[in-house]
Amino acid sequence: MNKLKWGMIGGGEGSQIGPAHRLGALADGRFTFSAGALDHRPDVGKDYAQRLGITADRAYGDWQEMLAGEKDREDRIDLVTVATPNSTHFEITKSFLENGFNVLCEKPMTMTVEEGEEIVKIAAASGKICAVNYCYSAYPMVRQARAMVRHGEIGKVRLVVTNFSHGHHGDATDADNPRVRWRYDPAMAGVSGQFADCGIHALHMASFIADDEVETLSADFASTIPSRELEDDAMVNFRMTGGTVGRLWTSSVAIGRQHGFDIQIFGETGGLRWTSEQPNQLIYTPVGGRTQIIEKGEGGLHEDANRLSRVAIAHPEGFPLAVANIYCDLADAISGEHRDGLPDAAAGVRSMAAVYTAVKSAKDGGAWIDARPPMYR
């Protein structure tokens, strides 16, 4: 199998997400790390790229230089990852798609719904892949849950309850810390704080496992620390196109919760529960039966769960390997094998539409509003 060539924009030394992408992309030997523009400081980025093994001629000072340097090469990169600040995602993703590159973009894919719809159209016109890093959907037991729903093992889904809540921004005395403050500043974060940061992961997961899309929603936002202009706590009720009812809570002031991402799916004949802090287990309860623990790596799992399990049963698999599963699906897709679990540009624009709808609903006292992007109504 020929290795694909991979490049990265952003994710430089000291970044939170950069190491997860590098570990993920290289974990299975499907990609080589061939090019990078890793820092907003050109010299720093070039130096770090070369220390990571990228040759000097492909260690770039910025993304424009990288695009110019790669687009006419015979050995140009097959995939570029965009892991830069949110406000730059649209321009970079658009430019690389238009020049015939496959793109994996960190979430949120864009800052506006209109930009998201444009990316969907550009990706379709280019024939290239635009994926969004909703990597929690690539845990093996999340794929198992989705397969169980698709195979009717819990019957028609009635209710989804999910949350992504932590307490790491709950200290009011730390509210002016620059690493915290920007998340609640509209000039830097956009129209939403906590819901756009964490809540859309939970919303995407609800759609992913239930195999359905959010149609309408009603939201209540709160800024529990008065200095914050954007919300640090949100409750969102939603209804899906197939009739499923959804409840979502997301918070950054839930002191005592650490990662706090979990989801429950309740169907006519059974229920499922998965939590990111115990990702190797899926809890399954058939109607009238005993609660069971389904373990990653055990026999009888669905194909997608088996395919994306890396190590033996009882050995933990964590966040970087979930990211690696996204890269596995990308490698397959680039090579021409369809992977419908790969979060695409449509998922990205649906998330952004949900953010803007939730903001409007919260301002309108929790009004129920159509949450679909205009192009999907």
Sequence and secondary structure as in RCSB ss.txt:
>XXXX:A:sequence
MNKLKWGMIGGGEGSQIGPAHRLGALADGRFTFSAGALDHRPDVGKDYAQRLGITADRAYGDWQEMLAGEKDRED
RIDLVTVATPNSTHFEITKSFLENGFNVLCEKPMTMTVEEGEEIVKIAAASGKICAVNYCYSAYPMVRQARAMVR
HGEIGKVRLVVTNFSHGHHGDATDADNPRVRWRYDPAMAGVSGQFADCGIHALHMASFIADDEVETLSADFASTI
PSRELEDDAMVNFRMTGGTVGRLWTSSVAIGRQHGFDIQIFGETGGLRWTSEQPNQLIYTPVGGRTQIIEKGEGG
LHEDANRLSRVAIAHPEGFPLAVANIYCDLADAISGEHRDGLPDAAAGVRSMAAVYTAVKSAKDGGAWIDARPPM
YR
>XXXX:A:secstr
   EEEEEEE  TT SSHHHHHHHHHTTSSEEEEEEE  SSHHHHHHHHHHTT  GGGB SSHHHHHHHHTT TT
  SEEEEES GGGHHHHHHHHHHTT EEEE SSS SSHHHHHHHHHHHHHHT  EEE  GGGGSHHHHHHHHHHH
TTTT SEEEEEEEEE  TT  GGGTT HHHHGGG HHHH S SHIIIIIHHHHHHHHHHHT  EEEEEEEEE SS
TT SS SEEEEEEEETTS EEEEEEES  TT SS EEEEEEESSEEEEEETTSTTEEEEEETTS  EEEETT TT
  HHHHHT  S TTS   HHHHHHHHHHHHHHHHTT   TTS BHHHHHHHHHHHHHHHHHHHTTS  EE S GG
G 
